[in-house]
Each structure stands twice: as structure tokens, then as C-alpha cells.
Amino acid sequence: MDNSIKLDVFGRQVLAVRSEEGWQLYYLSGDGKKRSADDLIVPSFITESEMVTYMADLCHERATKKHPKIQRLD
């Protein structure tokens, strides 16, 4: 998949795919399935390099001691 970013968002794998319409986000399962992450909205002006910081701001309340940060997986 071109123009995509795989992230660990406080312990949950998320795939962000950039298209002409903006970013589409998906939750990834351990068996390769994905479902739309309708609760995560990323504006189209967010760049790939800004994604980790934006997601940290958006989802900071999901942080736990076991999963204290967001990291890029690809």
C-alpha cells in the first residue's frame, strides 16, 4: 500500500492510508484483518511527518503504564 503509515497507538495497531480525500485510518487485528477506525479523524493537512505527534495529541487519554507512547512501525 502506497502512502500508508503503520502505527502502534498506545498498544493498538493502526494503519493510516493517505488518499486524495485525506487520511483513512484502520484498526489492525493480529490475523491481518482491518476495520475502519471511525473514531479517529485526521485532517487532510496533517503530513506524514506530523502523524505521530497528531495521534499522540488525539489519543493521549489511551496511554497506560504498559503502553505509554505512540510509535511508527514501518
BELSUL-V900275 format. One record per pair of residues at least 4 apart in sequence whose ideal C-beta (glycine too) atoms are under 7 Angstrom apart, sorted by the first residue. I is the first residue (numbers start at 1). GAP is how many residues later the second one is. D is the distance in Angstrom with one decimal. If there is no record, write none. Layout:
i->I gap->GAP d->D
i->I gap->GAP d->D
This chain:
i->1 gap->16 d->6.2
i->3 gap->14 d->6.6
i->3 gap->15 d->4.0
i->4 gap->11 d->6.0
i->4 gap->12 d->6.5
i->4 gap->13 d->4.6
i->5 gap->11 d->4.6
i->5 gap->43 d->6.1
i->5 gap->46 d->5.6
i->5 gap->67 d->6.4
i->5 gap->69 d->6.5
i->6 gap->7 d->6.8
i->6 gap->9 d->5.5
i->6 gap->67 d->4.2
i->6 gap->68 d->4.4
i->7 gap->7 d->4.8
i->7 gap->9 d->6.6
i->7 gap->45 d->6.9
i->7 gap->48 d->6.3
i->7 gap->63 d->6.1
i->7 gap->65 d->5.9
i->7 gap->66 d->6.2
i->8 gap->5 d->6.0
i->8 gap->62 d->6.6
i->8 gap->63 d->5.0
i->8 gap->65 d->5.6
i->9 gap->5 d->4.8
i->9 gap->46 d->5.7
i->9 gap->50 d->5.6
i->9 gap->61 d->5.2
i->10 gap->49 d->6.2
i->10 gap->52 d->4.2
i->10 gap->53 d->5.1
i->10 gap->54 d->6.7
i->10 gap->57 d->4.4
i->10 gap->60 d->6.4
i->11 gap->55 d->6.7
i->11 gap->56 d->3.3
i->12 gap->15 d->6.5
i->13 gap->15 d->4.1
i->14 gap->11 d->5.8
i->14 gap->12 d->6.9
i->14 gap->13 d->6.1
i->14 gap->14 d->6.8
i->14 gap->23 d->6.1
i->15 gap->11 d->4.6
i->15 gap->13 d->5.6
i->15 gap->19 d->6.2
i->16 gap->7 d->5.4
i->16 gap->9 d->5.2
i->16 gap->26 d->6.7
i->16 gap->35 d->6.1
i->17 gap->7 d->4.9
i->18 gap->5 d->5.7
i->19 gap->5 d->6.4
i->22 gap->21 d->6.9
i->22 gap->22 d->3.3
i->23 gap->19 d->4.0
i->23 gap->21 d->6.7
i->23 gap->23 d->6.7
i->25 gap->12 d->4.0
i->25 gap->15 d->4.6
i->25 gap->17 d->6.5
i->26 gap->8 d->4.1
i->26 gap->9 d->6.4
i->26 gap->10 d->5.9
i->26 gap->11 d->5.7
i->27 gap->7 d->6.6
i->27 gap->8 d->5.4
i->27 gap->10 d->5.0
i->28 gap->6 d->5.2
i->29 gap->4 d->4.5
i->40 gap->18 d->6.7
i->42 gap->4 d->5.3
i->42 gap->12 d->6.3
i->46 gap->4 d->5.0
i->46 gap->5 d->6.2
i->46 gap->8 d->5.1
i->50 gap->4 d->5.4
i->51 gap->4 d->6.1
i->52 gap->4 d->6.4
i->52 gap->18 d->5.4
i->52 gap->20 d->6.0
i->53 gap->4 d->6.6
i->54 gap->4 d->6.1
i->55 gap->4 d->5.7
i->55 gap->15 d->5.2
i->56 gap->4 d->5.9
i->56 gap->14 d->5.0
i->63 gap->4 d->6.7
i->63 gap->5 d->5.4
i->64 gap->4 d->6.9
